[in-house]
C-alpha cells in the first residue's frame, strides 16, 4: 500500500481536531497533540466501522469526517472511562 503524503497530513489534521473536540465534549480536556491525534484516528476508525453498521451517514467532506471521527472518539473516551472506573 502506497500512502500519499498529503493524505497522511490530512488524516493527522482530522485526527487532531476530532481528538481535541472529543476531549472538550467529554469534559476531560485534551491529551496533548499526539494523544489527540491518536484518539481522533481511533475514533475515526470506530465511526467508520459503527456508522455503516447502524445505517448512518453524515455526508462527505472534511466537516462530515471530523464530526464522525469526533463522535467515534467520544465513544472511545466513554469506554475508556468505564473500564478505568471498573478497575
PyMOL commands that set and color helices and strands:
alter all, ss='L'
color gray80, all
select helices_A, chain A and resi 5-25+32-54+61-86
alter helices_A, ss='H'
color red, helices_A
deselect
rebuild
show_as cartoon
